[in-house]
Amino acid sequence: MKTVLKLVLAALLPAALGIGAAAATTPTPLLLRSPSVSATQIAFAYGGEIWTVPRAGGEAVRLVTGSGRLSGPIFSPDGAMIAYTGEFDGNVDVYVVAASGGEPRRLTYHPGADVALAWTPDGRVAFRSPRASVADPEQLYTVPVAGGFPTEVPLPRVEEASYSPDGSHLAYEPNFQWEPAWKSYRGGQTATIWIADLADSSVVAIPQEKNSNDRNPMWVGDTVYFLSDRNGPVSLFAYDLRTRTVRQVVANGGLDIGSASAGPGAIVYEQFGSVHLLDLASGENRTVPVRVAADMPQLRPHLLALDPVKDVLAAGISPTGQRAVFEAHGEIVTVPAEKGDIRDITNTVGAAERDPAWSPDGARIAYFSDESGEYALHVRRQDGLGDVQKIALGQPPSFFYEPTWSPDGKKIAYNDKRLNLWVVDLEHPVPVRVDTDRFDSPAHEFDVRWSPDSRWLAYTKQLPSQLRAVFVYSLAGGKATQVTDGMSDALYPVFDRGGKYLYFTASTDMGLTAGWLDMTSIGHPVTRSVYAAVLAKDVPSPIPPQSDEEKGKDADKEEKDAAAPADGKKVDAKTKDGKTEAAAKVEIDFAGLDQRIVALPIPAKNYRGLWAGKEGALYLVAGPLVGGEDGPPTLTASRFDLATRKTEPLLEGISAFALSANGEKMLYRMGPAWHIAAADKPPKAGDGALAMKEFKVWVDPKAEWAQMYREVWRIERDFFYDPHFHGLDLAAAETAYAPYLAGIASRDDLTALFAEMTGNLTVGHMFVRGGAEPKSDKVSVGLLGADYTVENGRYRIARVFSGENWNPDLQAPLTQPGVDVKAGEYLLAVNGRDVTTADNVYSFFLATAGKQTVIRVGPNANGQGARDVTVVPVASERNLRHLAWVEGNRRKVEELSGGKVAYVYLPDTADGGYTSFNRYFFAQVGKQAAVLDERFNHGGDLADYVIQYLNRPPMCRVMTREGEDYTEPVEAIYGPKVMIINQFAGSGGDAMPWYFRKAGIGPLVGVRTWGGLVGIGGYPLLMDGGRITAPRWAIYGLAGKWEVENEGIAPDVEVEQDPKLVREGHDPQLERAVQTVLDLLAKNPPPTFERPPYPVYEHPLPQWPAGSS
């Protein structure tokens, strides 16, 4: 494989940018995407805008621009109009514009993303939309150029489409792909092309080869042209409808062809960085020279206003709380508590700075910077002036985290991606490795803290049990000692300011969640208690027994002596000249230390961090008892006083917290605002809010994109699970794709480059998400949770979707108390505006989502008997439609099985799947068999929880004098089980049917799953907030084989969702699953158990009077 990849990469060099030799003259490759051709012009998307150029090539002309991304231009059959997908007002819709220019016309208004795909022969625009989807696949619609209500094409899912010349048939791709750039993909989402008879939705497939990816159909006469990777890199093929044979039209030994479009006598296609035109009559294939000489708005350097929530990736506080320091958009920025200006102390537009930490004396700030090309430790003055101390952190290079200053300001501890903990002396900057953690998992958390005298490091490390223990490292001896016994999960060690105690938390119920990748870890509360280890054997307990006694002079003296540090020095005391005395020397007697650990009288909570304040003060931050919260957790902060033994609440509803080095000030985030406030009492609302209006940095997009380009390759180099990158020469790939940077004109273009180049790694979960895309104020479109038909010039409500109106995520606007709108009623007016089919129904609901809206409804189109009701439209109907689909499936299984079979839907293997399984499975205990439906399962965890409950054997029976006997365990269905799978189930949705089969639970029905089982997580964000993954947790079988990745799980009973049957109201996969489980039930009914007779024993009874018989 390595040789093949090297040959493909060679085609990236400027001398071989395209198939034709003319490509060698292109000075800069431009990402001209989604080209379309008319008799005279070629239209394409570039830089988020729509352009045209003559077919012969030349200077491109900007046709449409806007604040959002514009894509996918398509010429009408006569070449007069261009349809395209436009993002305006935060919504993705279909637009048309004259090919000669002019004012665009909006054709769709639904809040779902409507994407233009094709023109019908009679001049309508065909587009795909998720508006009626219950899961991933989208449906095809057509809409007149003049606008109006779209008409659905009766096919269950469509990704790309092309009409036959007479409009009676459609060549289309039914499978969309989660990762279109995944090269040599062979899992369940491989693209295929079907040809549908639109009269009855019956289909025939263009034959695939070697599970190839066939996409982008183009119907020309009696031929369907398409793109395929069946012979190597994606190239152009043709399917003859008469002979039903496939031939290759364009030989390709270079880059994949990205997209293609047919027009009068020609096919135009893009080959990453160039556009080509194929003459269908002569077979001439030439590169189209395109020049773009225009001001590109997204390239302009500018001052960027930062979001104090989304853009802040790390935060800290100065030693006395005068300023906060933030990492934001690759810069280190300090913000005053009250007076002064916000200060960008790095101001390096082409480098990323991360993880700032303020020195204890307040003079310097340390952070990591990739200014040199690899991350190094930088230390500079806090005002940003003067020279920067730059410390190389050794080979091999890596990503580094959490610089932590020693209290004397001479050393910094930090850790790296390779699980190592380091210390570097700033005067003799040679890093020294302290320790290496055992597992690369989310539980990896060193949480390093220094002793007050800078001689010891406390940290946590994972044990073979995957629980964590506290360790202490001696810098003098170069040795680490385990402090806690490993029988609990210990975290957050921190030395008391006086150096006498080491505080930490420990949990004995964390073990249930230690399997972070297991679904069984969901839903278990975690509590931690707080402990203090008395470090020296001659130091008394911090919480000795208390007794109310009369005190004399000697008792007062003894009490004062007991409160002093072990060596008699007073920590943090001031001498006469105002200088701070040296910290007390910390002595640790490891012998017997386990017997000197005491529990502090602090309530057990799920603590997320500890901080030592002034001597005897401990600050605690706690989160929810059960994890799985979306977004930043809601935290509380409290303060424990060792002298009074009381814990006082400080803050609620925060999402970040830090304590100043002197223990007097705290930095926290509450809602969108950051605050600095005194740490000795609860602040009042709004106290200490930082003025962030001028929280801005200078941005040069070209320099920034170059840095992110390097960062992406570094992330793959350091995080990808295979150190040999599936045979890809990573350094060669980085060099080969670098020329494309010069032609990037928008952030979306950069995202496309990242996706294309990382697709060479041939792996699942390789996701790319854009960062600083141009944004416009979103204009919401409200929805009523209804389907419509067009009748009598009005919109008539065809179906009303019910919800769970007690659930904020399932609010159904038309079924709220007092509204009660029924199917069959007409929608006559919205907020006083008369509604007719002359306008798109959704256009009447602009800016109404979440707002009270008055609608007029009635039984007659003429308004007779109408009434006004107030509703609150929702921003999305997806949850309502999904609930209706699940409940419809459950009722169908109930009907088909005569009530014998349970139906359980699993949308994912994370919190949603956990909740759905618990709701639907346990409520149907008592059924004889079960159908588990995991279609469209988006994964999450490994579903051991589900498998364990499905695989429970009966252990015993229980009876009482009254009521029925029952089987233990109760929470089980003991009869046969079947699981439905499809190509849109992946990741954890791959693993669940894999487990189901390995456990021997039952057959799988449907089609092959996605085939992605290398997990992701824990990557640094790109400078502008963009994301790139590097799959790092690879899962293989016990026989030492990669059983799932890039293959998927094949069914035992293969059933496709035949569009003809779906159109007739069937669900072929569900119906076959029910029949399969009923057949199994007939052969293997659930076990029955006979109640044994009651035992009878001999019972000699006493006789009275004695001796009588």
N, C-alpha and C positions, 0 to 999 in steps of 0.2 A: 504493500500500500504506500510506503514511503516514496518509492520511485514514481508512482503515478502522481502523487501529490506534488512532487517536485516539478514534473512536466507541466502540470496545470499552472503552478505558480510562475513558471517561466513565461507563460503567456501574458502575465501582468506587466512585464517590462515594457517601456515605451515603444520598443521596436515591434511589439506584437500585441497591440491593444485591441485589435479586432480581427475579424476573419480576412478582410481585404487588405491588400498591401498598402492602400492609401492611408490606413490608420497610422502608419509610421510617421506621417507628417504632422499629426495632431500634437501641438505643443503641450497642451494640458488636457488630460482627460476630464470631461465634464459629465456629471451624473444626470444625463438627459433621460428622464424616465417616462414610461407609459406612452410611447409615441403612437400617433394615429395618422392615417394618410388619406388625403382626398385626391382628386384628379390633378391638383396643382400645388397643394401644400402638405406640410407635415406639422402636426401640432404635438407638443410635448410639455411635460412638467419639469421645471427646474427652479431651484431656490424657493419652492413653495408658491410658484406662480405659473400661469399658463402662457406658452409662447408658440409662435408659428414661424416657419421658415419655408422657402420654396423647396419643391422636391429635389431640385438640383443642389440644394444647400445654399450657404451664404450667411448673411447677417440675420440673426433671429430678431423677431419683433415681439415685444411684450404685449399680450392680448388682454389678460385679466390679472389684476393684482388685488391684494386684500390684506387684512390684518391677520387672518388665519391661513392655514395650509390649503392650497388648491392642488388637485391631483386628478389623474385619469381622464384627460381630454379624449373625446370620441366624436369624430366627424359624422354628421348625418349622411344618409345614403346619397343625397344630392350635393353634399359638400358645403351647403349654405350655412349650417349651424354646427355648433360644437356643444355637446353636453359634457359636464364635468362635475366633480365632487368638490364642494366648497365648504370651508369652515368659517362661518361668520357668526358673530354673537354667541360664540361658544357652542354652536350646534353644527353637525355635519349633515348637509343636505345636497340635493341635486339641483344644478343650475344649467341653463342654456344661454348661449351668447352667439350672436352672428359671427361667422368666421372672419368677416371683415372688420369686426370690432363693434363696440356699442355697449349699451347698458345690459348687464346680465339679468335674467329672469329666474326667480326662485320657483321651483316646482314642488318641493316637498317641505313639510313643516313639522313632521313628527320628531320628538326629541331623541329617538333612536338614530344611530348613524346610518343614513341612506347613502348608498354608494352607486354611482352611475356605472352601468356595465355595457350597454349596447343600445342600438336603435332597432325598432321593429321595421319590417319592410314598409309598413304604412305610416311611418313617421312618428311613432310614439317612442318615448325614452324608457328603456328597461333598466331597473335598478334593484339591488338587493337591500333588504331591510330586516332588522330584528324585531319589528313592531309587534308581530304576532308570535314570536318565538317563546318557547318555554325553557330553552337551554341554548346551546351554542349555535346550531345551524340557523341560517337566515333564509328567507323566502324571496321569490322573485315577484316584482310588480312592474306594471307599465303605467305611464302617466302621459296625457296629451301635452304637447309643447305649449299649448295655451294655458295649462294648469288644470286643476280640478282634483277629483278624488281618484287615487290610484286603484287599479284593478289587479287582484292577485292572480298569478299564474299557478295553476294547480299542481305544484310539485313540492314535496316536503322540504327540500333544501337545495339551494343553488349558490355556488360561489362565483363562477364565471359562466357566460352564456353567449351564444351566437345563433341567430335565427336562420332557418332555411329561406331561400329566396321568396317562396310563396307564403311564409309565415306559419305553415302548418306544423313544422317540426322545430325542435330546439336541440342543438348540441350544447351540452353543459357539463360543468364539473360539479358533482354533488358534494365533494369533500373539501371543506376548508382545512387549513393546516395551522396548528398553533405556532409552528416554526417553519415558515416558508423557505428560509435560507438554509435549513438543515440539508447539507449535501449528502447524496447517497442514502437518503432516508428510505427505510424499507418496513416501517411499522404499519399499524392499522390505518393511519391517515394518508397513506399513499394516494396521490391524486389519480382519479380515473375520469374518463369522459363517457357520458351516456348520451344517447340520441333518443329524445322523447317525441312520441306522437302526442301532440297537444290535445287531440280529440278525446283520448282516454287515459293519457299519462303512462302508457306502456313504454318501456324503454329497452334498447339494446345497447350493449357496451362495445366501445372500440377496444379490441383485445390488447391487454397489457403484456409486457414481456419482463420476466424476472422481477415481478412486483414493481414495475417501473412507475415513475411519477409522470402522468400525462395531464397536461393542463392547457389553458388558454386556447379553447377551440375557436376556429374561424371558418365559417361556412362559405365556400366559394363554388357556385355551380353544383357539380356532383362530387365535390371533394370537401372534406373537413380537414383543414390544416390544424396542427397543434404542436405544442412544445413537449419534449420528452427527454428523460435522462436514460432511456433504455439502452443506448449505445455508448454511454459515457457522459461527458458534459452535456447539459441541456441544449438541444438543438431543434431544428424545425423538421417536422414529419408531415406526411399527408395520408389520409385514409380515403380510399376510393369507395364511394357508397355503392357502386355497381358491383365491383369485384370483391369488396370487403377485404382488401389487402392494404397493408401499410408499407410505405416507402420513406426513406430518409431524403429530404429535400436539400438540406444544407449540412455539409460535413463540418464538424466542429472539434478541433483539438485544443481549444483554448478555454476561455471563460464561458460560464453558463449564459445562455440567452435569457434575459430577465422577463421580457414581455414582448408581445407581437400583436399587430393589428392589420387586418386586410382592408384594402380600399380598391379603387378602380385599377385593375390590372396589376396590382402590386401588393406586397406585404412589407410593412416596415417593422423593424424590431430593434431592441436595444441589447447591446452586449456590454454591460457594465463599463461605462465610460465612452461609448460610441454608439451611433445610430447607423443602421444599414437598411438598404432598400433592395428588395428582391423583385425583379420583373418576372411575373408569372408566365408570360409568353416566351420570352427569350431565355429565361433562367439566369440572366445577368444579376450578379449580386455585388453591390458596391457600397462603400462607406459614404455616408452623407456628411460633407464637411459643414460643421455648424460653428458659427462664431457668436458669442454673446458679449457685447460691449455695452454694458449698462451699469448704472448704479444699483448695487444689490443692498437693500435696506438692512438686512441682517448682518452685513459685514462691518457696519459702522461702529467704531469704538464709542463707548458711551458710559455715563455714570449710571450704575444700577442701584435702585432702591431695594434693599434686602428685606425679606420677611423675617421678623424676629423669631418666628416659630419654625417655618419650613426650611429656612436657609441656615439656621444655627445647628451645627453638627457636634460642637463641643463647647463647654462653658466653664469658666472658673472665676475666682474672686481674688483680689489682691490681699496681701497679708492683713491689712487693717480695714479692708472694705471700702477703700476710696474709689476703686474702679472694678468693673467686671471685664473679663476678657473672653472673646468668642472666636471660634473658628467658623467662618461663613464665606462661602463661595471661594474657597481656596486662599483666603486671607486671614490674618490675625488682627482683630479689631478690638480696641479697648473702649469702654463706655464709662463716663464718670457717674458716680453716684448722684451728684447734684450739679457741681460747677465744672465748666470746661467743655471742651469739644470732644466729639467722637474721633478716634485716632486709628487709622489703618497703619499699623507699624511695619507691615511687610511690603504691601503695594507691588506685588510681583504678578503681572497679568499672565505670564506664561509659566508659572510654577504653582504648585499646590502646597500650601502650608496646613498642617494638621495638629490637633491635640495640644493646645497651649497650656502651659503651667507656669504660674508666677513664683518667683523665688521667695524664700521666707523673709529676706530683708527688703523685698519690694523693688529692688533695683533692676532685675532682669526677668525676662520671660523666655522659657525654653519651648521649643516646638519642633516638629519634623517637617523637613522641606525636601522636595525633589528637584530643587534648582539645578543640581549637578547632573540630573538624569536618573539618579537613584535616591531613595530617601536617606537623609542624614539628619543628625541632631544639630539644630541651630540654637544658639543662645545669644540674645541681644538685649540692649538697654530697653527698659519698658517704654521709653518715649520714642523709640524707633530710630534714634540717632546713633551715630558711631558705627564702629566695625561690628561684624557678626562673627562669633566663634562658631566654626563649622567642624563638626566631629563626624568622620566617617565611621559607620557602624559595622564594618567588616564584610566578609564574603561568606556565603553567597548573599547577595542583596535580598531585601525582604520588605514587608510592610511592618511598621512599628507602632506601638500604642502606649498611651498613658505614661508620659514622662512624670516622674514623682521626685521632687527635690528632697534631699536630706535636710534636716533642720539647720545644720551649720552651713548650708548653701554650697557645699563642696562636691557633692555627688548627685547623680540622678539615676534612679532605677527606671527601667522600662521593660517592655516585653515585645515579642515579635510574633508574626503569623506562624512560625515554626514551633510554637509552644515553649519557647525559651524565655527565661527571666534573666535580665542583665543588670549590671551596675557599671557606671562609668564615672571615673574621677575626672573632674573638669580640668585639674592641673596636669594630670598625666592621662590623657584621654584614650586609654586602651580598654575597650569593653571587657568585662569579666562575667562569664556565665554563672549564674547562681543556681539554677535548677531548670528542669524541663518537665512539662506536664505530660500526663500519660495518654489522654484521649483528645482528639480534635472534635469537640462537640460544643453545643451552646453552654454546657456546664463548665467549660474552661474559663476560669476567672481567677487570676492571681490576686487581684485586689490588694496591692502592696501598700504597706504602711511602715514608716520608719519609727525607730525608738527616739525619744527626745534627745539622746546623746549621739545620734547618727551612727551607732555601732552595731545596730541590729536591724534586720528586716523581718517583718511578719507578713505572711502571705498564705494563700490556700492552694492546694494541689489535689488533683483527683487520685483516688485509690482504685485498686482493681475492681471494687464494687461499684465504681462510678459515683460514689459519694465522695465528699471532699473533707480534707482535714487541714488544720492549721499547722503551719511550719514556721520555725524561727531560724534565720540564717545569721551566723556570726561573721561579720566582715573581717574581724581579726583572725579567726580560725579557719575561715573559708569552708564552714561546715553547716549543714542544715539539720535541724532536729524536729521531729514530729511532736507536736504538743498535745493534740487531741487524739483519742484512742481509735477513731475510725468507726465507732459504733453509732455515730450520728453524722449528719451532714453539717459541717461547721463552715461558717463563712464570716467575712467582714471583721477580721482581727484589727484592733487598733490599740496602741499603747496609751495608757493614761498620761496626762501631761506631766505628772510627777514621776513617772517612770517606775511606779510600784506594781502596776497591774497591766494585764493584757486582756482587753475586753474582746468578746466575739459572740456570735450567735450560733445556735445549734438546733437541728431539727431531727426528730425521730420519726416523723411521718413523711419526710421528703422522698423516701425510698419508693413510694408508690408513683412518683412522677419522675424518677431518675431516668427511666427509659424514655427519653425525650422524643424519640422517633416512633414510639409505640402509642397506639390509640388508647391503650389501657392507662396511659398517664394523664388523660383528660379528666377534668371534673373533680379531682381530689384536692381538698383543702390542705395547705401547707402552713404550719405554724412554727415559729422559731422562738426559743427562749434566749435570754441574754445572760452571759456568764462572765466572770472575772477570774483570771488565773493570777494568783499571787506569786510574783516572779522570784522573790528571794525568800529563803526559808525563815529568816528572822523578822519578816514583815507580817503583822497581824492581818486577819481577815478584814476586808473593807466593810463588812456588815456583821460585826460581832454581836452577840446577844445584848439586848437592851433591857435595862431595869431602872425604874425611877428610884433614885437614892438622893439623900442629902449629901452635898459635896463640900469637903473642906479644902484648904489650900493645897494639900498634897494631891488630892484627886484632880484639882484643876491642872496642876503641873503635869501629871501623868497623861491627862487627856491631850494637852498640847503636844507633848512629846510623841504620842502615838500618831498624831496627825501630820508630823513632820516627815520629810523624805527619809529614806533609809540611811543616807550618809549625813543627814543633818542639814544639808543645804536647802535653801528655799528656792524652788524653781521659779524662773522668770522674775526674780527680785531685781530691783534697780540699785546700783551702787551710788555713791554720793555724786559722781560725775555724770550720772544718767545713763551709763552704759549697761547693757543687759549682761548679767552674770552667765557663766557657762551652765549648760543644763546639767541636772543631776546625772551622775554616772549610773547606768542601768546594769544591775547585776542579775543574772538569771541562774538559779540553781535547778537544773533539769531533773536531778534526782528527787523523786517524790513530788514532782510538779503536778502529776495527775491527782494527788490527794489535796492539792491546794487550789483546786478549781471550785468556785462557789457560784451558786445561782443567785442572780440579782433579783430583787423584788420588782420586776418590770413585767407587765402583762405580756403573755405570749401572743405574737402577731406574725404576719408574713413580712419580716423586716427585709428591706432592700438595701440597707446601708447603715453604718455607724460612723460617727465622728466624735473625737474627743475634743471637748471645749476646754475651758479653764479647768484647773485641777479639780477633780471630783464631779465634773459635768460631762454628761454623755448625751449626744444628739442621735435620735433614731428616726429613720424614715421607713414607713411601712406601706405595703401595697395590698391589693385584694387577696383574700385567702385562697381563692381559686384563680389560676391564671387564664390566659386565652383572651384577654381583653383586646379589643381593636384599638390601634393607635397607642399613644403613650399611656401608661397606666395612671390611674388616679391615686395619688399618694397622700399620705399624711406625715407630718413631722411633729416630734415631741422632744422634750428635754427631761432627762433624769438627773436628779441631784443626789449625789452619794451621801451628803450630810443629812438631808431630810428624808432620804429614801422615797421620794415622791417623783412621779412622772407627770409632767404637765403638758397638755397639748399646745402646740405652737401654730401649726398650719394645717389646713384641709384643702383638698382639691388642687394640689400642686402636681407638676409633672417633672420637675427638676429641682435639685437642692445641692448647695455646697456651703461649707463653713470656712470663714477666714482663718488664716494661720494663727492669729491671736485669740481666736475663739469668741470674738465680740460681735461679728457681723455675719449675716447669712445671705446668700444669693439664692433666689428661687424663681421659678416660673409658675404663674397662675393664669390660666387662660392664655391670651396672646401676649401678656406683659411680663417682663422681667423686673424683679425688685431686689433692692439691697436694704435690709432692715436690721435693727439691733436683735441679737440672738438671745437675749435674756428674758424676753416676754413676747406674747403674741402680738404681732403688728395689727394696727387698725387697717381697715379696708383701704387700699390705694396707697398705703405708706410706702415710701421708697421706690415708687415706680420709676424705672429708668426712661429717660427721654430718648426715644429711638427714631425720631423723625428723620434725622440725618444719618441713619444707619445705611451707608452707601459705600460701594467700592467701584473702582474704575475697571471696566471690562474692555478688552480687545479680543473680539471673537476669534480672529484667525490665530492669535497666539494661544488663546484658551483651548481651541480645538486641537491644536498641535500637542498641547500638554495632555489632553484627554486621550488622544490617539496613542501616545506612549503609555498612558495609564492603563488603557484597556489591555494592551499586550502584557504589561506587568501583572495585572490581575490574573490573566490566563496563565502566565508563567508560574505564579506563586500559589494559585488556588486550585487549578485543574487537577483532578484526581490522578491522572496518568502523567508521570513526569516525562514521558516520551510523546505525549500529545497525539495519541493515535497515529503515530508515524509522521506527523506534520513537522517540518522544520520551522519552528516558531520564529526564529530570528530571520530566516529567509522570507517568511510571509510578511513580517513587519516591514522589511525593506521593500518588498514587492508592491505592497499596497500604499506605501508612503506617497507616491506621485499623485494620488487622487486627492490628497488634502488641498492642493493648490486650486482645484476646481470646485471645492465645496462652497456653496453659496447660501446654505441655510442649515439650521440645526437639524431639520428633518433629513437633509442630505447626509449629514454626519451620521445620524442614526442608521441610515441605509448602508453607509460604508461599514460601520461597525457590524451590522448584521451579516453583510456579505462576507466579510473577511473571517469572522468567527465561525461562520457556517462550515468552514473547512475543517473544523475540529470534529464534525460528524458525531454529534452527541445531543441527547435530549436535555431540556431545561436550559438551553443556551438562549437566554432572553435579553433583549436590548430595549431599554425604555428611554425616551428622550428627556432632556432636562429643560433648559431655558428656552422653550418654544415661545414664539410670539403669542401674546394673550390678548383677548378682548373681553369686555364685560359680557357675561353670559345672560342671555335673555331666555328664561325658562319657558317651556311649553307644557301646559297642564294636560293631564289625561283623566278621563272619567272612569276608566276600568270597564270599557265597553267596546263591542264590535258594531259596525254600522253597515247598512245597505243603503243604496240610493233608490228612492222611490218618490214619485210625484214631485220631483224637483227639490226634495228635502232629504235630510239624513234621518234614517230610521234606525233605532237601536235594535240590533239583531240579537245581542247577548249581553247580559250584565254579569260581570264577574264578582262573585262573593269573596269576602275576605274573612279575617278574624279581627273585627273592629276594636277588640281590646288590645291588639298587638300593633305597636307603632309601625312595624314593617309590613303590615298586611291590611292597611286601611283601604276599604272599598268605598269610594265617594258616593256611589248611587245606592248603597244599602245601609247607609247610616240611619239611625232613628230619625223619623220625621221626613226623610227624603223619599225612599221607597219608590224609585223609578224602575219600571218594568220593561222587559223586552217587548218590542212592538210599538212603543211610544216614539213619537217624533221629537227630535231636538229642533226647536223652533227659534230660539234666540239665546244669545250669550251676552250678559251684561248689557242688555238693551239692544244689541245688534241683531238684526234679522239674519238668520242662517239659511242659506240655500246652497244647492250643489254647484252654483257658479263659482264658489270659492272652496278651497280645501278646508275641510272641517277643522283641522288642527290649527289653521291660521287664526281661528277665533279664540284660541286659548293661549296666545302669546302672553308671557309674563303673568300667568295665573297659577302656576304650581305652588301649592302651599298657601294660597290666598283664597279668601271667601269670594265666591263667584256665583252670580245669580243666573240660573238657566231657566228657560221656559220649555216645558215639555207638555205633550198632550197626545191624545189618541188619534187626532186627525191632522193631516197635512195643512189644512186651511186654518188651523189654530183653534177650532171649535173645541171647547172643553179643556183648554190649556190651563196650566197653573205654573207659578214661579216657585222655585225652590232654591235654597242656598246650599251650595256644595263647596268642598275644598278639593280641587283637583290634585292629583299626585304627579310627581316628576317621572315616575316609571311604573309601568304595569307589570313588569317582569315577574315580581313575586306573586301577584294575583294570578297571572296566567299559569305560573308554575304550580301553585297550589291547586288550581283547577285540574291541571293535567295529572298530578299525583292522585288526587281524590277520584278522578275519573278512572284511572287505572285500578285503584283499589276496588271501586264498585264493579268494574268489569271482571276482575278476578273473582270477586264474590259471586257474580252472576254465572260466569263460565264454570265455576267449580261447585256450584250449589252450596256455597258457604263453607267448603272444606279447607280452602287454601288461603293462607295469609299473604298479603302483599306488603312488602317493605321497600321503600325507596331510600337510596343513599346518595345524596348529591355530592358528597366528598368524603374524605376519611379524616377530616378535622372536626372542628366544633359543630359545624352544620350537620355532618353525617352522624356524629355522636348523638346530637339532639334528635335527629330524624329516626335513627334506629331505636332509641329509647322510647320515642313516642309511638312508633308504629309496630315494633316487634312485641313489646311487653303487653300492649293493649290487645294483641291477637293471640296471646298464649291460650291454648285450648283448641286451636285449629289443628287439623291433622297433618298439614304440610305447609310449605312456604315457598313463595317466589321472591327472591331478592333481586331488585332492579338497580344496577349500578351504571346504567347508561348516563352519559354526560357527567361522570364523576370526575371532579377536578383534583382529586388526591388530597394530600396533606400529610398524614401520618401513615404508618403501617397498621392495617386494620386487625391486629391481633384480638382486640376487644370483641369485634363482631364475630370473628372465627370461633373464639372460645364459647360464646353463647350459642352459636349455631351447632357446635359440636359436643354439646353437653349430653352425656349418657344418663339414663334414669338410674338412680341409686337406690331408692326405696319408695314405699308408699306410706301414707299417713291417713289414719282414720280416727274418728271420734264417734260418740253415741249419736250425735246429730250431724246432718249435712253429708256431703259427698266425700268419698275418699279422693285423695289427690297424690300426685307423684312429686317426689323431690329429686333434684331441685325444681321448684315451681317455675322458674323463669326459663322455660325451654319449650320448643316445639320438637317433638320426638320423631315425627314422620319425615319423609323425603323432602329434599330442598333442591331448588334450581336457581342459578344466578344468570341474569340477562346482562350481556356485555355489548359494548359497541366501540367504534373507533374514537369516540369522543370521551372515553374513559381512560385516564392515564395517570402516571405517577403512582400515588397511592391507589388510584383506580386501576393500575396494572397489577400492583402487588396484591390487592384483595382477591381477585379471581385466581391469581397464582397460589395464594395461601389456601383458598377454597378448594382448589384441585389437589394441592399437596396434602391437605387434611382429609381428602377422600369424602367430602361432604355431599357432592352431587355434580351433575353435569352443568356445563356452561352453554348457554344458548345465545346466538347473535352473530356478531362478526368480531374480528381481531381487534384488540385494544391498541392504544397509541404506541406503546413501546418506549417509555422513557423512565428509567429507574436509576438515574444518577442524581442525587438530591442537591439542593442549593441552599445558600444562606450565609450571612456573615461577611459580606463584601463591603469595602469602602465605597461610598457614593462617589460619583465623578464630581469634578469641581462645580459644575452648574446644577447639581442635583440629579443628573441622569444616572441610570443604572445599567450595569452589565453583570451578568452572572458568569461563573466559572464552575460548572458542576464538580462537586468535591466529595460527596458521600455516595460512593458507588456500591451497588448491591448485587451480589452474585450468589449462585446456588451452592448448596452444601457439597455438591460434587465437583466444585471448582470450575464452574462454567458461567458465562454471562448468558443467563437464560431468558432475559426479558428485554434488555436494552437493544433498541433498534430492531426489535422483532415484534414485541407485544405478546399477548396471550391469545392463542387461537381457541375458538369455541369447539366444543364436542359436537354440537348441533348447529350448523351454519345456517343462518336465516338473515337475508337482507331485507331492508325496509322497502319492499317493492312499491314504487310510486303509484302504480295503478291500484293496488290494494289499499294503500293509504288514502287515496282519493275516494275510494268506496267506503271509507270509514273504519278500516281495519288497522290494527297494530300487529303486523305479522310476527314480530319477535315476541311480544307479550302473549299472543294467542298460542304460539308454539310452546312457549315456556309453560303455560298452564296445562296444555295437553301432555307435555313431557312429564310434569310432576304428577298429573293424575294417572298416567300410565305406571309410573313408579309406585304410586300409592296403591294401585290395584294389585301390584306384585308384592309390595312390601308395606303392608299397612302398619301403622304405629303399634308398638307392642301393647298387649293387654295383660293385666295382672289379676290373678285370682286372690281374693282375700282369704287368708287361712282361717280355719275354724278357731274359735276362741280356745285358749289352752284350758285344760281341766286337770287339776292336781288333787291328790289325796289330802284331806284336811281333817286329821283327828281332832275331835272337839272334846272339851272337858265334860265329864259326866258328873251329875249331882243328883242325889247324894253320892258320895264316894263309894266305889265298889259296885254300883249298879251296872247292869249290862244293857 
